[in-house]
Amino acid sequence: MRESVPAVASGRFCPFCPENEGKTPPEVLAYREGSAPNTPGWSLRVVPNKFPVLGIEGDLDREGEGIFDRMQGIGAHEVVIETPEHVLSMTELSERKIEDVLCAFRERVNDLKNDRRLKYVLLFKNHGEAAGATLEHTHSQLIALPVVPKRVQEELEVTEAYYEFKERCLFCDLIRQETKAGTRVVTETDQFLVVEPYAPRFPFETWILPRRHRSHFEAADGGELSNLAWVLKSTLRKLEKVLERPPYNVVIHSAPLQDPASASYHWHIEIIPKLTRVAGFEWGTGFYINPTPPEESAQFLRDAGLG
């Protein structure tokens, strides 16, 4: 484990460190022992993003403008500050602290679900400048949207069509197939399977699949989140070791907020190391050039050890 670095080691001011709490908006959630809100003494805190993509106040005011539709940018944009210590990577946190991050995600999603204007919550982590992180202090984010994103809707439609045809969940079938084949498996536990997908868009694209079928991440129980903390830390450590600490994105894929539990959709996590650039060919075709077969990626990650 690397030593923690001072908050100004890079020459940048860090608003996430406890001594600078007055520079962040008031917290909406914090895990602390006895200390008052918005004071030091927390182990994790969630605050509204100071420069939000969407704002919680106001009305959607949907309206048409010719063939176009528009609405106000209503939603929520929050930052999960994962630790008061100025550390640069989630892999430097204990499993218990990572479990707290996952529990905070679950708690915030269940709270935001009460706002019927909100249709989808994206839970994600940008690690490294090339992956979109603007602050070094390890943190994650959530953005609640008033619509279901197009890419999510497409995934829902594909899994629904598969279920209607086969009367089985696509991801449950995928878990059974990858477990049996083994060539693209990175890690297995009794509750999760980590794989390199068959047709990855990017080198070392990695999926974490829960064995228990649930459509919504926020429905995961304490035992699942505890095991997921170990799996997530192990997976990120493998990627950091094999790829020499790359920037990466972690995204939790879950069913829309207001939808009931679904037999066809299966929540999961996708991790995308930033090793290649998306250029004209990819933007123009939707095809991705990946020079590394997933079987080779899986072997490299298995050989890394680290759990």
NUPA-367877 format. One line per field, with one value per residue (C-alpha): residue in one letter; x, y, z. Coordinates in Angstrom, 1 decimal. Example, Ala and Ser with C-alpha at 12.3 -4.5 7.8 and 13.67 -1.06 7.14 Angstrom:
<atoms>
r = (A / S) .
east = (12.3 / 13.7) .
north = (-4.5 / -1.1) .
up = (7.8 / 7.1) .
</atoms>
This chain:
<atoms>
r = (M / R / E / S / V / P / A / V / A / S / G / R / F / C / P / F / C / P / E / N / E / G / K / T / P / P / E / V / L / A / Y / R / E / G / S / A / P / N / T / P / G / W / S / L / R / V / V / P / N / K / F / P / V / L / G / I / E / G / D / L / D / R / E / G / E / G / I / F / D / R / M / Q / G / I / G / A / H / E / V / V / I / E / T / P / E / H / V / L / S / M / T / E / L / S / E / R / K / I / E / D / V / L / C / A / F / R / E / R / V / N / D / L / K / N / D / R / R / L / K / Y / V / L / L / F / K / N / H / G / E / A / A / G / A / T / L / E / H / T / H / S / Q / L / I / A / L / P / V / V / P / K / R / V / Q / E / E / L / E / V / T / E / A / Y / Y / E / F / K / E / R / C / L / F / C / D / L / I / R / Q / E / T / K / A / G / T / R / V / V / T / E / T / D / Q / F / L / V / V / E / P / Y / A / P / R / F / P / F / E / T / W / I / L / P / R / R / H / R / S / H / F / E / A / A / D / G / G / E / L / S / N / L / A / W / V / L / K / S / T / L / R / K / L / E / K / V / L / E / R / P / P / Y / N / V / V / I / H / S / A / P / L / Q / D / P / A / S / A / S / Y / H / W / H / I / E / I / I / P / K / L / T / R / V / A / G / F / E / W / G / T / G / F / Y / I / N / P / T / P / P / E / E / S / A / Q / F / L / R / D / A / G / L / G) .
east = (0.0 / 1.3 / 1.6 / -1.1 / 0.1 / -0.5 / -3.6 / -1.5 / 1.2 / 0.3 / -0.1 / -3.9 / -6.3 / -8.4 / -11.9 / -12.6 / -10.1 / -11.7 / -9.7 / -11.4 / -15.0 / -16.3 / -15.5 / -18.0 / -21.9 / -23.6 / -23.6 / -26.7 / -25.3 / -22.4 / -21.1 / -19.7 / -19.4 / -21.0 / -19.8 / -22.2 / -23.2 / -20.7 / -17.9 / -14.8 / -15.2 / -16.7 / -15.5 / -17.5 / -19.7 / -22.0 / -22.3 / -24.0 / -21.6 / -20.5 / -20.8 / -23.8 / -24.8 / -28.4 / -30.2 / -32.8 / -35.0 / -37.7 / -40.0 / -39.3 / -41.4 / -41.4 / -42.3 / -42.0 / -40.1 / -41.0 / -39.6 / -37.5 / -38.4 / -36.8 / -37.0 / -35.3 / -32.2 / -33.8 / -32.1 / -29.4 / -25.6 / -23.8 / -20.2 / -19.4 / -16.1 / -14.9 / -12.5 / -11.3 / -7.7 / -6.1 / -5.5 / -5.6 / -7.1 / -10.0 / -7.5 / -5.9 / -9.1 / -10.0 / -12.7 / -14.9 / -14.5 / -15.4 / -18.4 / -19.4 / -19.2 / -21.5 / -23.9 / -23.9 / -24.8 / -27.7 / -28.9 / -28.8 / -30.6 / -33.4 / -33.8 / -33.8 / -36.3 / -38.9 / -38.7 / -41.0 / -39.5 / -36.3 / -36.2 / -32.6 / -29.6 / -26.1 / -23.5 / -19.9 / -16.3 / -13.8 / -10.2 / -7.4 / -7.4 / -7.8 / -10.9 / -12.5 / -11.5 / -10.7 / -9.7 / -7.2 / -8.9 / -10.6 / -14.3 / -17.3 / -20.4 / -24.1 / -26.3 / -30.1 / -31.8 / -35.4 / -35.2 / -33.8 / -30.7 / -30.8 / -27.9 / -29.7 / -33.0 / -31.2 / -29.8 / -33.2 / -34.8 / -32.2 / -32.5 / -36.3 / -36.3 / -34.0 / -36.2 / -39.4 / -37.7 / -36.0 / -37.8 / -34.4 / -32.3 / -29.5 / -27.0 / -27.9 / -27.2 / -24.0 / -22.8 / -23.5 / -21.7 / -18.7 / -18.3 / -18.4 / -15.9 / -13.6 / -11.3 / -12.6 / -13.1 / -10.9 / -12.3 / -15.1 / -16.8 / -20.1 / -21.9 / -20.0 / -18.3 / -15.6 / -15.1 / -13.6 / -16.7 / -16.6 / -16.6 / -15.1 / -15.1 / -11.8 / -8.7 / -9.2 / -12.8 / -14.0 / -17.5 / -18.5 / -21.7 / -23.8 / -24.8 / -28.1 / -30.6 / -31.7 / -32.6 / -31.8 / -28.5 / -30.2 / -32.0 / -28.6 / -28.4 / -25.6 / -23.9 / -23.7 / -22.3 / -19.7 / -18.5 / -18.7 / -16.3 / -13.7 / -14.4 / -14.2 / -10.9 / -9.4 / -10.3 / -9.1 / -5.8 / -5.3 / -5.9 / -3.5 / -0.8 / -1.1 / -1.6 / 0.6 / -2.1 / -4.2 / -7.0 / -10.4 / -14.1 / -16.4 / -20.1 / -22.9 / -25.7 / -29.0 / -32.7 / -34.6 / -35.6 / -39.3 / -39.5 / -40.6 / -38.3 / -37.7 / -37.0 / -35.2 / -32.7 / -29.7 / -27.6 / -23.9 / -20.7 / -18.5 / -14.9 / -13.2 / -9.5 / -8.5 / -5.9 / -7.0 / -8.7 / -12.1 / -11.6 / -13.4 / -13.9 / -15.5 / -17.7 / -18.7 / -19.5 / -20.2 / -17.5 / -14.5 / -11.0 / -9.6 / -6.1 / -6.3 / -8.4 / -10.5 / -9.0 / -5.5 / -6.7 / -8.3 / -5.1 / -3.0 / -5.4 / -5.6 / -1.8 / -1.6 / -2.8 / -4.0 / -7.0) .
north = (0.0 / 3.5 / 6.1 / 8.7 / 12.0 / 15.5 / 17.2 / 19.8 / 17.4 / 18.0 / 21.8 / 21.5 / 22.5 / 19.5 / 20.4 / 16.8 / 16.8 / 17.4 / 20.6 / 22.1 / 21.0 / 24.6 / 24.5 / 21.8 / 22.0 / 20.6 / 16.9 / 14.8 / 11.7 / 10.9 / 7.9 / 9.3 / 8.4 / 11.0 / 14.2 / 16.8 / 17.1 / 19.1 / 18.8 / 16.6 / 13.1 / 11.4 / 8.2 / 8.8 / 11.7 / 12.4 / 16.0 / 17.7 / 18.4 / 22.0 / 22.2 / 19.9 / 18.5 / 18.6 / 20.5 / 19.2 / 22.4 / 23.3 / 21.6 / 19.6 / 21.9 / 19.5 / 21.1 / 20.5 / 22.7 / 21.6 / 18.0 / 18.5 / 18.0 / 19.8 / 20.0 / 21.6 / 20.0 / 18.5 / 15.8 / 15.3 / 15.2 / 14.0 / 13.1 / 10.2 / 11.2 / 7.7 / 8.6 / 11.7 / 10.6 / 12.1 / 8.9 / 8.5 / 5.1 / 3.0 / 0.1 / 1.9 / 1.6 / -1.4 / -3.7 / -2.3 / 1.2 / 0.0 / -1.7 / 1.6 / 3.2 / 0.6 / 1.0 / 4.8 / 4.2 / 1.9 / 4.4 / 7.4 / 5.5 / 4.4 / 7.9 / 9.5 / 6.9 / 8.8 / 11.7 / 10.5 / 12.9 / 10.9 / 7.8 / 6.6 / 6.9 / 6.4 / 5.3 / 5.6 / 6.3 / 8.1 / 7.3 / 9.3 / 12.5 / 10.6 / 8.9 / 12.3 / 12.7 / 16.4 / 15.8 / 13.3 / 12.5 / 9.2 / 9.6 / 8.3 / 10.1 / 9.6 / 11.4 / 11.0 / 11.7 / 12.6 / 10.1 / 6.7 / 7.1 / 5.7 / 3.3 / 1.9 / 1.6 / -0.4 / -2.8 / -3.2 / -3.9 / -6.5 / -8.4 / -8.2 / -9.7 / -12.5 / -13.3 / -13.3 / -15.8 / -18.1 / -17.4 / -17.0 / -14.0 / -13.3 / -12.5 / -15.6 / -17.7 / -15.7 / -16.5 / -20.2 / -20.3 / -18.3 / -20.4 / -23.6 / -22.3 / -20.7 / -19.1 / -15.6 / -15.9 / -13.7 / -14.4 / -16.4 / -16.3 / -17.9 / -14.6 / -12.9 / -13.8 / -11.5 / -12.0 / -10.4 / -10.2 / -12.2 / -9.1 / -6.3 / -2.8 / -2.0 / -3.9 / -5.3 / -4.3 / -6.2 / -7.1 / -8.0 / -10.1 / -11.0 / -14.7 / -13.9 / -12.5 / -9.0 / -6.2 / -3.3 / -2.7 / -1.1 / -4.4 / -6.1 / -7.2 / -6.7 / -10.0 / -9.3 / -5.8 / -7.2 / -9.8 / -7.2 / -5.0 / -7.8 / -8.6 / -5.0 / -4.3 / -7.5 / -6.7 / -3.1 / -4.3 / -6.8 / -4.2 / -1.8 / -4.4 / -5.7 / -2.4 / -0.3 / 1.8 / 2.9 / 5.5 / 3.8 / 4.1 / 2.0 / 2.1 / 0.2 / -0.8 / -1.1 / -1.1 / 2.2 / 3.7 / 3.5 / 0.1 / -3.0 / -5.9 / -7.5 / -11.1 / -10.1 / -7.5 / -8.2 / -5.5 / -5.6 / -3.5 / -2.6 / -1.5 / 0.2 / 0.9 / 3.9 / 2.3 / 3.2 / 6.3 / 6.4 / 8.0 / 8.6 / 4.9 / 4.1 / 7.3 / 6.7 / 3.0 / 2.0 / -0.7 / -0.8 / -1.9 / -4.0 / -5.4 / -7.7 / -10.9 / -11.3 / -14.8 / -13.2 / -10.4 / -12.9 / -15.0 / -11.9 / -10.9 / -14.5 / -14.6 / -11.4 / -13.2 / -10.7 / -12.8) .
up = (0.0 / -0.8 / 1.9 / 2.0 / 0.3 / 1.6 / 0.3 / -1.5 / -2.6 / -6.3 / -5.7 / -5.8 / -3.1 / -1.9 / -0.8 / 0.3 / 3.2 / 6.6 / 7.2 / 4.2 / 4.8 / 4.6 / 0.9 / 0.1 / 0.3 / 3.4 / 3.6 / 2.8 / 4.4 / 6.6 / 8.6 / 11.8 / 15.5 / 17.6 / 15.9 / 14.7 / 11.0 / 8.8 / 11.3 / 11.4 / 12.8 / 9.7 / 8.0 / 4.8 / 3.7 / 0.7 / -0.4 / -3.4 / -6.2 / -6.1 / -9.9 / -10.6 / -14.0 / -12.8 / -9.9 / -7.5 / -7.4 / -9.9 / -12.3 / -15.4 / -17.7 / -20.6 / -23.9 / -27.6 / -29.9 / -33.4 / -33.8 / -30.7 / -27.0 / -24.1 / -20.3 / -17.4 / -16.0 / -12.9 / -11.0 / -8.4 / -8.6 / -5.4 / -4.5 / -2.2 / -0.3 / 0.5 / 3.3 / 5.2 / 4.4 / 1.3 / -0.6 / -4.3 / -5.0 / -3.7 / -3.4 / -0.5 / 1.5 / 3.7 / 2.6 / 5.4 / 4.0 / 0.5 / 1.9 / 3.5 / 0.0 / -1.4 / 1.5 / 1.0 / -2.7 / -1.7 / 1.0 / -1.4 / -4.2 / -1.9 / -0.7 / -4.2 / -5.3 / -3.3 / -5.7 / -8.5 / -11.0 / -11.0 / -13.3 / -13.2 / -10.9 / -12.4 / -9.8 / -11.0 / -10.2 / -12.3 / -11.3 / -12.9 / -15.0 / -18.3 / -16.9 / -16.0 / -12.4 / -11.6 / -7.9 / -6.6 / -3.3 / -3.9 / -4.4 / -6.3 / -7.8 / -8.4 / -10.9 / -10.7 / -14.0 / -15.0 / -17.9 / -18.6 / -20.7 / -24.3 / -23.7 / -20.6 / -22.5 / -25.2 / -22.6 / -21.0 / -24.4 / -25.3 / -22.0 / -22.2 / -25.8 / -24.6 / -21.7 / -23.8 / -26.3 / -23.8 / -20.5 / -18.8 / -17.8 / -20.3 / -17.5 / -15.5 / -18.7 / -19.2 / -15.6 / -16.1 / -19.5 / -18.4 / -15.2 / -17.2 / -19.9 / -17.4 / -20.0 / -19.4 / -15.6 / -13.4 / -9.9 / -8.5 / -5.1 / -4.0 / -4.7 / -7.6 / -10.9 / -12.4 / -16.1 / -19.2 / -21.6 / -24.8 / -27.1 / -25.0 / -26.4 / -24.7 / -23.5 / -20.1 / -19.9 / -16.8 / -15.5 / -12.0 / -12.1 / -9.0 / -9.0 / -7.3 / -9.8 / -8.9 / -11.2 / -8.9 / -7.2 / -4.2 / -3.4 / -2.6 / 1.0 / 3.5 / 2.8 / -0.9 / -0.4 / 2.1 / -0.5 / -3.3 / -1.3 / -1.3 / -5.0 / -6.1 / -4.2 / -5.5 / -9.1 / -9.0 / -7.4 / -10.2 / -12.8 / -11.1 / -10.9 / -14.4 / -16.1 / -13.9 / -12.2 / -15.2 / -15.1 / -15.2 / -14.9 / -12.7 / -13.5 / -11.8 / -14.2 / -12.5 / -13.5 / -13.6 / -10.2 / -10.5 / -12.3 / -10.3 / -9.8 / -13.2 / -14.1 / -17.3 / -16.1 / -13.9 / -12.3 / -12.6 / -12.6 / -15.6 / -15.2 / -18.1 / -18.0 / -20.2 / -22.4 / -25.9 / -27.4 / -29.1 / -32.4 / -35.7 / -36.6 / -33.3 / -33.3 / -36.9 / -36.7 / -33.1 / -33.6 / -31.2 / -32.0 / -29.2 / -29.7 / -26.6 / -26.6 / -23.4 / -22.8 / -22.6 / -20.4 / -18.0 / -17.9 / -17.1 / -14.2 / -12.8 / -12.8 / -10.9 / -7.7 / -5.1 / -4.1) .
</atoms>
